[in-house]
Amino acid sequence: MSIDRQVALELLRIKRQGLRVALAVTVGLCTGLLLDDILPFLAPLFAIQFLLANRRAPALSQGLTTLLVCMLAGALLVCITGMLGERPWVLLPVLWLFYFACFTAQGQQLGGAGPALMLVIAIVVPTLDIVQPDLGESIVLVLVKAVSLGLLLTWGAHALLPDPASEHTDPQIPQPRELTRVIHQAMASAAILLAMIALCLSDPRLATAMVVPITVASLLSQFSLGMSSRTALGLVMVNLLGGVVASLAFTLFELRPTLWLVALILLLVSLLFAGRAAMGNAAGKVFGGGLMTFLILFGLGVSPLPTETPQLFSTRIAYVLFAVVYAIGLATLLWPSTHAGRGDQCPAQPIVDQ
């Protein structure tokens, strides 16, 4: 195959992947609103994880296994939170172990989108179980519905926009990383995320600001101490862009709260981010994080979840800026040095593994 042909096929593959992500985001959030879900952004958020983790659709057995694992993990976290919710000094170390296991799996490039899903679940469950105990619906049921719909969105997007057989390439073998550094970095990342969870549960102003810990988890996986200042600045700006666009979109929605307008906003914004996110390089991972930031902020704004948090433009942007500064600042202080060894030169793995 000629080089020009290979380049054309790669561009087509990226375009279709971006369209899949945009379709999943638009259909997923609109479906969640029609079903009156408590957290309508969860299903499209999981769909983004599935789509960007692998350019091939997950097999049926993989999907069912993922659903079962998510259901068991959610039930376990609900049980642990219910038993230890009034004893935070016992609950927090248990959550740290869970976060540590997820970050370690990501660092070793194991499980595809699984560790990312587990991180989101481990953030959502304690937050809702402690702050919103009267949801009128089981948290496990909310998670099972979201993961199921996320899988359906993934399969549907691949069915509508399939890749030609000649377009597939053999998956790249992940580059091994030094286990000692992976464990050190995972321990620090888990502590950084846990501190933010504790702050959100203890501060009424942040109790429903779910975007903060989820953004922190995403940034801990996007950020790399070896990245250039320009790339780090781009990471900050893209995540802030997601917050700004979400605030503007929600303001427009308040003027005319109709489903067709929500669909139009989601389609346009997701196309803006998804095209770059589908590239799979460092910039693509950053744009994937920006899309998730937009989705969570906008989804919380249109969600029926009761909240007393002021829905001001400045407040929503401040949440994202706070998460960015917090995550990058503490990662710089607590992560192992990039000069510790040759294995340290590998960048941190994204929350959406490629």
N, C-alpha and C positions, 0 to 999 in steps of 0.2 A: 504494500500500500504506500502511495506517495506521501511525502511530508505534508503537502497541501491538503490531501484527503484526510489525513490524521488530524490536522488542525481544524478542518471543517467539522469533522465528527465530534471532536472535543468541544467545540463551541456549541454545537447542537445539543450535546449531552448536558452542558451547563445550562443552556437556555431551558431545556425541558425540566431539569431539576428545579430551577428557580420557579417555573410555572407550577410545578407540583406543590412546592412550599406555599406559594401565594394562594393556590386553590384550597389547600388544606386549612390555611389560616382563615380564609373568608368563609368557607362552608362550615368549618368547625365552630367558630364563634357565633355565627348566625344560628346554627342548630342549637347551641347551648342556650341562646336567648329564647328561642322558640320553646325549648323544653323547660325553661325557667330554672336552669341550673344555678346552684349557689355560686359556683366558680366557673363561669362559662369559658374562661380562657384556658383551663387545664387541658381539655382535649386537644385543641390546636397546639398547645405548648408541647404536649407529648408527641403529637404528629411531627412537629419540627424536629424533635430529638430523633425520631425514627428515620425521617427522610434525610437529615444531614449526617447521620451516623454511617449510613451506607447508601450508595446510589442504586442498590437493588432492593426490591421489596422483601421484607422478612417472610420466611416460609410460614405456613400455617402452624407447624409444630413450634416454631420460634415464637410466634405471636401468642399461642395458647400458654406456652411456658412463661413468657413475660407477664401475661395477665395473672397467672397463678402466683408467681413470685410477688408481684405487686400487691395482690390481695392479701397474701400471707404477711408480707412486710407491713402493710397498712394495719391489719388486725393486731399484729404484735406491738406496733407502736401505739395504737389506741389503748391496748391493755396496759402497756408500761406507763403511758402518760396518765391513765386513770388511776393506777395504783400509786404512782410516785409524784403525781401532780402537786400535792401539798408538801412534798419533801424535795425541793429543787436541788439540794446538794447531793441527792442520790440520782435524780433524774438527769441532771446535766452531764455527769460522767458517762452514763449509759448512752446518751445522745452523741457524746464525743466519740465513743467507740464506733458507733454506727457511721458517723461522718468520716472517721479515720479509715474504716474499711472501704468506703466509697471512693475516697481520694486515692487510696493505695491502688485500688483496681483501675482507676483512671490512669494513674502514673505508670502502671504496668501494661496499659492498653488492653485490658481484659473486659469482656462483657459487652462491648459495643456501646449502645445507648443505655444499657442497664444501670450502671452506676449513676448516670445523670438522672434517670427516673427515680432511683432510690433517694437521691439527694433532695429532689423536689418533694417527694412524699414525706421524707423525714423533716422537712421544713413546714409543710402544710399541716400535717397531723397534729403536732404539739401546739402549733399556733391556734388552730381552730378548736381543738379539744379544750384548751385552757381559756382562751379569750372568748370563744363563741360556743359555749356548751349546749345551747338550745337552738340548734340549726333546723330542727324538725326533720332531719334526714341523717342517717348514719354516715360518718366520715368514710368508712370503708366502702359503702355503696357509692358515695360520690367519686372515690378514686377508681373503683371498678368500672363505673360508667365512663369516666374520663379516659382511662387506658383503652377500654373497648372501642370507644369512638375514635380515639387517636389511631388505633390500628386500622379501623375501617377507613378512615380518611387516607391513611398511607396506602393501603391496598387500592382504594378507589382512584387515588391520584396516579398510581403506576398503571392502573388499567386504562385510564383515559389518555395518559401520555406515556406510552411504553417506549422503551429503547430498542432500536433495531439490534438484532443478534450480533451484527458485525461491530456494534458500538461498544460492546462489553470488553473490558480489559481484565486481566488477572489482577486480583487484589494484591496490593503491595504488602510485603512482609514487614510488620512493625519493627522499628529499630529498637533493640534492647536498651534498657536504661539501668543505671547502677541502682541496685535495690536499697542500699544504705541511704542514698540521697532521696529516693522515692519515699521511703518511710519517714525520713526527717521532714520532708516537705509536706507529706500527708498529715503528720502530727501537727505541724504549724497551721496548715490550712483548716484542719478540724477545729483547732482552738480558736482561730479567727472567726469562723462561722458560728461556733457555739457562743462566743461572747456576744455576737450580734443577736442571736436568738434570745439569749438571756436579757439583753437590753430591750428588745421588742416586747417581751412578756412582762417586763417590770415597769416600762414607761407607757402610760395610757396614750400618749401622743403617737406612739409607734405601734400600738397593739394591732392595728389593722393594716399597717404598712407592709404587707407581705412582699412587696416588690423589693424592699431593702435586703432581707436575707437571701432571696433568690438571686438578686443581682450580685450580691457578694459572692455566692457560690459560683455563679457564672464567671465573674471576673477573676476569681482565684484560679480558674482553669484556662482562661484566655491569656492572662498576664504571664510574662516570662522575664526573669531578671536579666536574661541575656539579650532582650530586645532593645532596639535602638530607641533613643529619645523620641524620634519622629513617630515610630510605631506606637510607643506608649501614649503619646499625645493623641494619636489617632484613635486608640482604644478609649480614651476618656471622651473625646469629642463624639464618637459614634454612639456611645451609650447615652450621652447627654442628648444627642440628636433624637434618639428613640423616645426619651422623655418629653422633649419639646414637641415632637410630632404627635405624641399621644395626648398631650395637653391641648394642642390646637384642634385635634380631631374630636376630643371630648367636648370642647367648647362649641364646635360646629354641630355636634350631635344634640347638645342641649337646646340649640335654636330650633331644630326640627327632628325630634326623636322618632324616626321611622326606621324600619328594618332595611329598606332598600338603601337608605343613606349609609347605614352601618356597613352594609355589604360593599358599597362603592368605596367608602373610606378604607376598609380593610384591604380590598383588592389593590387599590392604588398604592397604599403605603407598603404592603407586603411585597409588591413588585419592585418598589424602590430599594428595599433591603435584600430581598431574596436573590436577585440576580447576582449580587456580589457574594452573598452567603454560600451560594451553590458552587463557587469556585474551589472551595476546599483548602485554600492556602491560608496563611496567617491573617491576611486582610478579610478573607471570607469568614473565618471564625469570629472575627470582631463584629462583622456585620450581622452574623447570626445572633450574637449576643445583643446587638442593638435592636433586632427584630423582636427578641424575647422581652426586652425591656418595654418596648412599645406595646406589645400584646398584653403583658401583665397590667401595666398602668391603665390602658384603655379598657381592658376587661374588668378591672376592679371598679372603674368608673361607671360602667353600665350594669354591673352585677347587682342582684337584689340583696346581697350580703349587707346586713345592717352595719352602719358605721357612723361614728361621730367625728371622724377625721375631716377637717375642712378640705373641700375639693377645690382649692385655689391653685391657679397655675403655678405660682411661686412655690407652694408647698410640694407639689408633685415633682417639680424640677429639683427642689432641695433634697428630696428623698434619694433621687438618683445620684446627685452630686455627692451627697454624704456617703452613699454606698461605694462610689468610685474611689473617693479619697481614703476612706477607711480600709478598703480591701487592698489597694495598691500600697498604701503607706505601711500597713502592718506586714504585708508580704515582703516588702523590702527589708524590714527590720528582722523578721523571724525566719524567713526561708534560708536554707543553707547557701553558702557562697557558690557562685558559678565557677569559681577557680579551684574548687576542691579536688577536681579530677576530670579526666577526659569524659566520663559518663555524665558530668554535670552540664555539658554543653548542649544537651538535648533540651529543647524548649518544653515548657509545661504543656500537658495535654489539654485539649479543649474540652469543655463540658459536653460538646457534641463531637465525639471521636470520628475521624475520617477513616 
